[in-house]
Amino acid sequence: MTTALVSALQALTGAVNLATGLTHDNDKNRAKETFKILHDNGEILFKQDIEAWALCHGWKAEDADQLGSLAQQIGEGKKVSITNGPWWTEGVYRRWNGEIQ
């Protein structure tokens, strides 16, 4: 996994209520935006990698599976509707990638 992908997953994990996973619309929209930003910047999003990472970092199995599936769908170019955003500040990918602080 790239630096940007790991940093993005760490940021997302810190922002999402892990007790409820992606059941809250705000958490799901933040996850969608996260994966869209990553995909738009050329990151490869594999379900099994993201699910495994999430399981090791406090996500419940069902929620990690949902997170991985969402990531892969967006990584394959599926269009998603993101509401109440933006969820991340401009330039967040460069921060995740370690280019800026």
DSSP file (Angstrom, degrees, kcal/mol; ACC not computed):
  #  RESIDUE AA STRUCTURE BP1 BP2  ACC     N-H-->O    O-->H-N    N-H-->O    O-->H-N    TCO  KAPPA ALPHA  PHI   PSI    X-CA   Y-CA   Z-CA
    1    1 A M              0   0    0      0, 0.0     2,-0.0     0, 0.0     0, 0.0   0.000 360.0 360.0 360.0 142.6    0.0    0.0    0.0
    2    2 A T     >  -     0   0    0      1,-0.1     4,-2.4     4,-0.0     5,-0.2  -0.293 360.0-110.8 -77.0 163.6    1.2    3.5   -0.8
    3    3 A T  H  > S+     0   0    0      1,-0.2     4,-2.6     2,-0.2     5,-0.2   0.910 119.2  51.2 -57.2 -44.2    1.9    6.2    1.7
    4    4 A A  H  > S+     0   0    0      1,-0.2     4,-2.5     2,-0.2    -1,-0.2   0.912 109.9  48.6 -63.2 -43.5   -1.1    8.2    0.5
    5    5 A L  H  > S+     0   0    0      2,-0.2     4,-2.4     1,-0.2    -1,-0.2   0.932 113.8  45.5 -64.6 -45.7   -3.4    5.2    0.8
    6    6 A V  H  X S+     0   0    0     -4,-2.4     4,-2.4     2,-0.2    -2,-0.2   0.925 114.2  48.9 -63.6 -44.3   -2.3    4.4    4.3
    7    7 A S  H  X S+     0   0    0     -4,-2.6     4,-2.4    89,-0.3    -1,-0.2   0.900 111.6  49.7 -62.3 -40.8   -2.5    8.0    5.4
    8    8 A A  H  X S+     0   0    0     -4,-2.5     4,-2.8    -5,-0.2    -1,-0.2   0.911 111.0  48.8 -64.7 -42.4   -6.0    8.3    3.9
    9    9 A L  H  X S+     0   0    0     -4,-2.4     4,-2.6     2,-0.2    -2,-0.2   0.878 111.2  50.5 -65.5 -37.0   -7.1    5.2    5.7
   10   10 A Q  H  X S+     0   0    0     -4,-2.4     4,-1.9     2,-0.2    -2,-0.2   0.925 112.6  46.4 -64.6 -43.7   -5.7    6.5    9.0
   11   11 A A  H  X S+     0   0    0     -4,-2.4     4,-1.1     2,-0.2    -2,-0.2   0.916 114.1  47.7 -64.8 -43.4   -7.4    9.8    8.5
   12   12 A L  H >X S+     0   0    0     -4,-2.8     4,-2.1     1,-0.2     3,-0.6   0.917 110.3  52.0 -63.8 -43.6  -10.7    8.1    7.6
   13   13 A T  H 3< S+     0   0    0     -4,-2.6     5,-0.2     1,-0.2    -1,-0.2   0.866 109.3  50.8 -61.5 -37.0  -10.5    5.8   10.6
   14   14 A G  H 3< S+     0   0    0     -4,-1.9    -1,-0.2     1,-0.2    -2,-0.2   0.736 115.0  43.0 -71.6 -22.4   -9.9    8.7   12.9
   15   15 A A  H << S+     0   0    0     -4,-1.1     2,-0.2    -3,-0.6    -2,-0.2   0.730  99.6  79.9 -95.7 -25.6  -13.0   10.5   11.5
   16   16 A V  S  < S-     0   0    0     -4,-2.1     2,-1.1    -5,-0.1     6,-0.1  -0.572  83.6-118.1 -87.6 145.4  -15.5    7.6   11.3
   17   17 A N    >>  -     0   0    0      4,-0.3     3,-1.6    -2,-0.2     4,-1.3  -0.729  26.4-163.5 -78.2 102.2  -17.4    6.3   14.3
   18   18 A L  T 34 S+     0   0    0     -2,-1.1    42,-0.4     1,-0.3    -1,-0.2   0.695  82.8  68.5 -66.4 -17.8  -16.1    2.8   14.3
   19   19 A A  T 34 S+     0   0    0      1,-0.2    -1,-0.3     2,-0.1    -2,-0.0   0.798 116.2  24.5 -68.8 -26.5  -18.9    1.6   16.5
   20   20 A T  T X4 S-     0   0    0     -3,-1.6     3,-1.7     1,-0.3    -2,-0.2   0.447  92.0-159.5-117.4  -3.6  -21.3    2.2   13.6
   21   21 A G  T 3<  -     0   0    0     -4,-1.3     3,-0.4     1,-0.2    -4,-0.3  -0.368  67.7 -22.2  62.4-131.4  -19.0    1.9   10.6
   22   22 A L  T 3  S+     0   0    0      1,-0.2    -1,-0.2     5,-0.1     6,-0.2   0.084 104.5 107.7-101.6  22.8  -20.4    3.5    7.5
   23   23 A T    <   +     0   0    0     -3,-1.7     2,-0.4     4,-0.1    -1,-0.2   0.818  62.9  77.8 -72.7 -28.4  -24.1    3.4    8.6
   24   24 A H  S  > S-     0   0    0     -3,-0.4     4,-2.4    -7,-0.1     3,-0.3  -0.662  84.4-132.2 -81.4 135.5  -24.2    7.2    9.1
   25   25 A D  H  > S+     0   0    0     -2,-0.4     4,-2.9     1,-0.2     5,-0.2   0.864 105.0  54.6 -55.3 -40.2  -24.5    9.1    5.9
   26   26 A N  H  > S+     0   0    0      1,-0.2     4,-2.2     2,-0.2    -1,-0.2   0.914 109.7  46.5 -62.8 -42.0  -21.7   11.5    6.9
   27   27 A D  H  > S+     0   0    0     -3,-0.3     4,-2.1     2,-0.2    -1,-0.2   0.914 114.2  47.8 -65.9 -42.1  -19.3    8.7    7.5
   28   28 A K  H  X S+     0   0    0     -4,-2.4     4,-2.5     2,-0.2    -2,-0.2   0.910 112.3  49.1 -66.2 -41.5  -20.2    7.0    4.2
   29   29 A N  H  X S+     0   0    0     -4,-2.9     4,-2.6    -5,-0.2    -1,-0.2   0.887 109.8  51.6 -65.5 -38.4  -19.9   10.2    2.3
   30   30 A R  H  X S+     0   0    0     -4,-2.2     4,-2.4    -5,-0.2    -1,-0.2   0.913 110.9  48.5 -63.1 -41.5  -16.5   10.9    3.8
   31   31 A A  H  X S+     0   0    0     -4,-2.1     4,-2.4     2,-0.2     5,-0.2   0.918 110.7  50.8 -64.2 -43.3  -15.4    7.4    2.8
   32   32 A K  H  X S+     0   0    0     -4,-2.5     4,-2.3     1,-0.2    -2,-0.2   0.938 112.1  46.6 -58.6 -47.0  -16.7    7.9   -0.8
   33   33 A E  H  X S+     0   0    0     -4,-2.6     4,-2.7     1,-0.2     5,-0.2   0.896 109.8  54.8 -64.3 -39.2  -14.8   11.2   -1.1
   34   34 A T  H  X S+     0   0    0     -4,-2.4     4,-2.2     1,-0.2    -1,-0.2   0.953 112.5  41.4 -57.1 -51.4  -11.7    9.6    0.3
   35   35 A F  H  X S+     0   0    0     -4,-2.4     4,-2.8     1,-0.2    -1,-0.2   0.829 112.7  54.5 -70.3 -31.3  -11.7    6.9   -2.3
   36   36 A K  H  X S+     0   0    0     -4,-2.3     4,-3.0    -5,-0.2    -1,-0.2   0.932 109.3  48.0 -66.1 -44.9  -12.6    9.2   -5.1
   37   37 A I  H  X S+     0   0    0     -4,-2.7     4,-1.1     2,-0.2    -2,-0.2   0.939 114.2  46.9 -59.3 -47.4   -9.7   11.5   -4.2
   38   38 A L  H ><>S+     0   0    0     -4,-2.2     5,-2.5    -5,-0.2     3,-0.6   0.937 114.2  46.7 -60.5 -47.7   -7.4    8.5   -4.1
   39   39 A H  H ><5S+     0   0    0     -4,-2.8     3,-2.0     1,-0.2    -2,-0.2   0.917 108.8  54.7 -61.3 -44.8   -8.7    7.1   -7.4
   40   40 A D  H 3<5S+     0   0    0     -4,-3.0    -1,-0.2     1,-0.3    -2,-0.2   0.727 107.3  52.8 -63.0 -21.1   -8.5   10.5   -9.1
   41   41 A N  T <<5S-     0   0    0     -4,-1.1    -1,-0.3    -3,-0.6    -2,-0.2   0.174 125.9 -99.1-101.6  16.5   -4.9   10.6   -8.2
   42   42 A G  T < 5 +     0   0    0     -3,-2.0    -3,-0.2     1,-0.3     2,-0.2   0.560  69.0 152.2  85.7   9.0   -4.1    7.2   -9.7
   43   43 A E      < -     0   0    0     -5,-2.5     2,-0.5    -6,-0.2    -1,-0.3  -0.513  43.4-129.3 -74.0 141.1   -4.2    5.1   -6.5
   44   44 A I        -     0   0    0     -2,-0.2     2,-0.7    32,-0.0    28,-0.1  -0.796  20.5-158.4 -90.4 128.4   -5.1    1.4   -7.0
   45   45 A L        -     0   0    0     -2,-0.5     2,-0.5    27,-0.1    30,-0.1  -0.897  11.1-178.1-116.6 104.2   -7.9    0.4   -4.6
   46   46 A F     >  -     0   0    0     -2,-0.7     4,-2.2     1,-0.1     3,-0.3  -0.882  24.4-141.8-104.1 129.2   -8.1   -3.3   -4.0
   47   47 A K  H  > S+     0   0    0     -2,-0.5     4,-3.0     1,-0.2     5,-0.3   0.914  99.9  51.2 -52.1 -50.2  -10.9   -4.6   -1.7
   48   48 A Q  H  > S+     0   0    0      1,-0.2     4,-2.0     2,-0.2    -1,-0.2   0.850 110.4  48.6 -64.7 -34.5   -8.8   -7.2    0.0
   49   49 A D  H  > S+     0   0    0     -3,-0.3     4,-2.2     2,-0.2    -1,-0.2   0.932 115.8  42.6 -68.8 -45.3   -6.0   -4.8    0.9
   50   50 A I  H  X S+     0   0    0     -4,-2.2     4,-2.6     2,-0.2    -2,-0.2   0.895 114.5  50.6 -70.3 -40.1   -8.3   -2.2    2.3
   51   51 A E  H  X S+     0   0    0     -4,-3.0     4,-2.4    -5,-0.3    -1,-0.2   0.931 111.7  47.9 -62.3 -45.3  -10.4   -4.7    4.2
   52   52 A A  H  X S+     0   0    0     -4,-2.0     4,-1.6    -5,-0.3    -2,-0.2   0.912 112.4  49.1 -63.0 -42.5   -7.3   -6.4    5.7
   53   53 A W  H  X S+     0   0    0     -4,-2.2     4,-0.5     1,-0.2     3,-0.3   0.945 111.4  49.5 -61.1 -47.6   -5.9   -3.0    6.8
   54   54 A A  H ><>S+     0   0    0     -4,-2.6     5,-2.3     1,-0.2     3,-1.3   0.898 107.3  54.3 -60.5 -42.1   -9.2   -2.0    8.3
   55   55 A L  H ><5S+     0   0    0     -4,-2.4     3,-0.7     1,-0.3    -1,-0.2   0.862 109.0  49.2 -60.1 -35.6   -9.5   -5.2   10.3
   56   56 A C  H 3<5S+     0   0    0     -4,-1.6    -1,-0.3    -3,-0.3    -2,-0.2   0.543 110.4  53.2 -80.1  -6.8   -6.1   -4.6   11.8
   57   57 A H  T <<5S-     0   0    0     -3,-1.3    -1,-0.2    -4,-0.5    -2,-0.2  -0.072 127.2 -79.0-126.4  34.3   -7.0   -1.0   12.7
   58   58 A G  T < 5S+     0   0    0     -3,-0.7     2,-0.3     1,-0.3    -3,-0.2   0.415  82.1 134.5  96.0  -1.2  -10.2   -1.4   14.7
   59   59 A W      < -     0   0    0     -5,-2.3    -1,-0.3    -6,-0.2     2,-0.1  -0.610  57.7-115.8 -81.3 142.3  -12.9   -1.9   12.1
   60   60 A K     >  -     0   0    0    -42,-0.4     4,-3.0    -2,-0.3     5,-0.3  -0.402  30.7-109.1 -68.9 154.3  -15.5   -4.6   12.7
   61   61 A A  H  > S+     0   0    0      1,-0.2     4,-2.2     2,-0.2     5,-0.2   0.899 117.7  47.1 -55.3 -47.6  -15.4   -7.4   10.1
   62   62 A E  H  > S+     0   0    0      1,-0.2     4,-2.0     2,-0.2    -1,-0.2   0.892 115.3  46.3 -63.6 -39.8  -18.7   -6.4    8.4
   63   63 A D  H  > S+     0   0    0      2,-0.2     4,-2.6     1,-0.2    -2,-0.2   0.874 110.6  52.2 -72.1 -37.8  -17.7   -2.8    8.3
   64   64 A A  H  X S+     0   0    0     -4,-3.0     4,-2.6     2,-0.2    -2,-0.2   0.889 109.4  51.0 -63.7 -38.7  -14.2   -3.6    6.9
   65   65 A D  H  X S+     0   0    0     -4,-2.2     4,-2.4    -5,-0.3    -2,-0.2   0.930 111.3  47.2 -62.8 -45.6  -15.8   -5.7    4.2
   66   66 A Q  H  X S+     0   0    0     -4,-2.0     4,-2.5     2,-0.2    -2,-0.2   0.905 112.0  50.7 -63.0 -41.8  -18.2   -2.8    3.3
   67   67 A L  H  X S+     0   0    0     -4,-2.6     4,-2.5     1,-0.2    -2,-0.2   0.932 111.7  47.3 -61.6 -47.0  -15.2   -0.3    3.3
   68   68 A G  H  X S+     0   0    0     -4,-2.6     4,-2.4     1,-0.2    -2,-0.2   0.896 112.2  49.7 -62.7 -40.9  -13.2   -2.6    1.0
   69   69 A S  H  X S+     0   0    0     -4,-2.4     4,-2.4     2,-0.2    -2,-0.2   0.921 110.9  49.2 -64.3 -44.3  -16.1   -3.1   -1.4
   70   70 A L  H  X S+     0   0    0     -4,-2.5     4,-2.3     1,-0.2     5,-0.2   0.926 111.4  50.1 -60.5 -45.2  -16.8    0.6   -1.6
   71   71 A A  H  X S+     0   0    0     -4,-2.5     4,-2.8     1,-0.2    -2,-0.2   0.932 111.2  47.5 -60.1 -46.9  -13.1    1.3   -2.3
   72   72 A Q  H  X S+     0   0    0     -4,-2.4     4,-1.6     2,-0.2    -1,-0.2   0.908 110.0  52.5 -64.3 -41.3  -12.9   -1.2   -5.1
   73   73 A Q  H  <>S+     0   0    0     -4,-2.4     5,-2.4     1,-0.2     3,-0.2   0.934 114.1  42.5 -59.7 -45.7  -16.1    0.0   -6.7
   74   74 A I  H ><5S+     0   0    0     -4,-2.3     3,-1.7     1,-0.2    -2,-0.2   0.888 111.4  56.1 -68.0 -38.2  -14.8    3.5   -6.8
   75   75 A G  H 3<5S+     0   0    0     -4,-2.8    -1,-0.2     1,-0.3    -2,-0.2   0.766 103.8  54.4 -63.6 -25.3  -11.4    2.3   -7.9
   76   76 A E  T 3<5S-     0   0    0     -4,-1.6    -1,-0.3    -3,-0.2    -2,-0.2   0.385 128.4 -99.0 -88.8   3.3  -13.0    0.6  -10.8
   77   77 A G  T < 5 +     0   0    0     -3,-1.7    -3,-0.2     1,-0.3    -2,-0.1   0.545  63.4 162.2  95.9   8.2  -14.6    3.9  -11.8
   78   78 A K      < -     0   0    0     -5,-2.4     2,-0.3    -6,-0.2    -1,-0.3  -0.413  40.6-122.1 -62.1 132.7  -18.1    3.6  -10.4
   79   79 A K        -     0   0    0     -2,-0.1     2,-0.3     2,-0.0    -1,-0.1  -0.574  33.2-168.9 -75.7 137.3  -19.7    7.0  -10.2
   80   80 A V        -     0   0    0     -2,-0.3     2,-0.6    -6,-0.1    -1,-0.0  -0.944  21.6-127.7-129.3 151.1  -20.9    7.9   -6.7
   81   81 A S        -     0   0    0     -2,-0.3     2,-0.5     2,-0.0   -49,-0.1  -0.866  24.3-168.3 -96.8 125.0  -23.0   10.6   -5.2
   82   82 A I        -     0   0    0     -2,-0.6     3,-0.3   -50,-0.1     2,-0.3  -0.965   7.9-170.8-117.7 122.2  -21.3   12.5   -2.4
   83   83 A T        +     0   0    0     -2,-0.5   -54,-0.0     1,-0.2    -2,-0.0  -0.722  58.6  19.6-112.2 161.8  -23.5   14.8   -0.3
   84   84 A N  S    S+     0   0    0     -2,-0.3    -1,-0.2     1,-0.2   -55,-0.0   0.714 104.7 154.3  59.1  25.5  -22.8   17.4    2.4
   85   85 A G        +     0   0    0     -3,-0.3    -1,-0.2     2,-0.0     2,-0.1  -0.317  52.2 105.3-102.0-171.4  -19.2   17.8    1.3
   86   86 A P        -     0   0    0      0, 0.0   -56,-0.1     0, 0.0     4,-0.1   0.432  46.8-179.8 -75.9 151.7  -16.5   18.5    0.7
   87   87 A W        +     0   0    0    -58,-0.2     2,-0.3    -2,-0.1   -57,-0.1   0.641  65.6  45.5 -94.0 -19.0  -15.3   16.3    3.6
   88   88 A W  S    S-     0   0    0    -55,-0.0     3,-0.1   -58,-0.0     2,-0.1  -0.910  88.6-106.8-125.0 153.0  -11.6   17.0    3.1
   89   89 A T    >   -     0   0    0     -2,-0.3     3,-1.6     1,-0.1    -2,-0.1  -0.346  48.4 -83.8 -74.6 158.2   -9.7   20.2    2.5
   90   90 A E  T 3  S+     0   0    0      1,-0.3    -1,-0.1     2,-0.1     0, 0.0  -0.353 117.2  25.2 -59.6 139.3   -8.2   21.1   -0.8
   91   91 A G  T 3> S+     0   0    0     -3,-0.1     4,-1.5     3,-0.0     3,-0.4   0.553  77.3 134.9  83.5   8.4   -4.8   19.6   -1.3
   92   92 A V  H <>  +     0   0    0     -3,-1.6     4,-2.9     1,-0.2     5,-0.2   0.853  66.8  59.2 -61.6 -34.2   -5.5   16.7    1.1
   93   93 A Y  H  > S+     0   0    0      1,-0.2     4,-2.4     2,-0.2    -1,-0.2   0.919 103.3  51.6 -61.3 -41.2   -4.0   14.1   -1.3
   94   94 A R  H  4>S+     0   0    0     -3,-0.4     5,-2.6     2,-0.2     6,-1.0   0.870 111.3  48.4 -63.0 -35.1   -0.7   16.0   -1.3
   95   95 A R  H ><5S+     0   0    0     -4,-1.5     3,-1.5     4,-0.2    -2,-0.2   0.936 111.3  48.9 -68.6 -46.3   -0.8   15.8    2.5
   96   96 A W  H 3<5S+     0   0    0     -4,-2.9   -89,-0.3     1,-0.3    -2,-0.2   0.857 110.4  52.6 -59.7 -33.9   -1.6   12.1    2.5
   97   97 A N  T 3<5S-     0   0    0     -4,-2.4    -1,-0.3    -5,-0.2    -2,-0.2   0.479 116.9-114.9 -82.6  -2.6    1.2   11.6    0.0
   98   98 A G  T < 5S+     0   0    0     -3,-1.5    -3,-0.2     2,-0.2    -2,-0.1   0.607  83.3 119.9  81.9  11.7    3.7   13.4    2.3
   99   99 A E  S   <S+     0   0    0     -5,-2.6     2,-0.3    -6,-0.2    -4,-0.2   0.818  81.3  13.6 -79.0 -31.3    4.3   16.2   -0.1
  100  100 A I              0   0    0     -6,-1.0    -2,-0.2    -9,-0.1    -1,-0.1  -0.913 360.0 360.0-137.2 164.5    3.1   18.9    2.3
  101  101 A Q              0   0    0     -2,-0.3    -6,-0.1    -3,-0.1    -1,-0.0   0.425 360.0 360.0-109.7 360.0    2.3   19.0    6.0
